[in-house]
Amino acid sequence: MAKSELKVRQVRSHITSKQEHVATLRALGLGKINSCTRVPDNEAVRGMLSAVRHLVEVTPVE
């Protein structure tokens, strides 16, 4: 069975965000608006995405 992935795109700036949110974006491989990355779909990543859901857009990859 193939591992599922999520495509994550940063849609808002982290300028006024908490330092923890900035660190979470960096851990996800993001940093600038419209930067995009693919991450594995697991509980740890879903928790990180939940913390910064107001800054990112998530799309499943087939």
N, C-alpha and C positions, 0 to 999 in steps of 0.2 A: 504494500500500500504506500502510495506516495505521501510524503509529508506535506501538509498544507501550509501555505504562507499567507501573509497579509501584506498588502501594499499600504504604506503609511506616508502621507503627505502633510507637511506642516503648512497650515493655512493662515495662521496668525502669528504675530511677533511675540517673542518672549520678554520683551523689554520691561513690562510692568509686572511680570510674573514672579512668584517666589523662587528663591534659589534652588529649592528642591525640584521644581518643575523644569527649570533650565537644565539641571543635571539629568533629569529623566529624558529630556529631548536629546541630549548629547549621547546618552546610553543607547537610545534608539537609532542613532546615526543621523539625527537631524540637527539643524542649526540655523538655517536661513529660511525665509518664507519661500514656499514652493519647492523646497528640497524634498526628495522622495527616496524611500528605501523599502526593501522587502525584509520582513522579519518572520521568524517561525511562529506558528499559531500554537501557543501554549499558555498555561495559566500565568506564568511570570510576566510574559509580554502583555497579556490582556490586562493584568493589574497595572502595569506601567501606562498602558494606553488609557485606562480608566482615570488615572491621575491627571492626564493632560488632554482629556477629551475635548476641552474647549479650544485647544490649539491645533489639533490634528484632524485629518479626515482619513478614515480607514476603509479599504476596499479589499474583499477577498480575491486571491489570485487562484485561477483554475489551472 
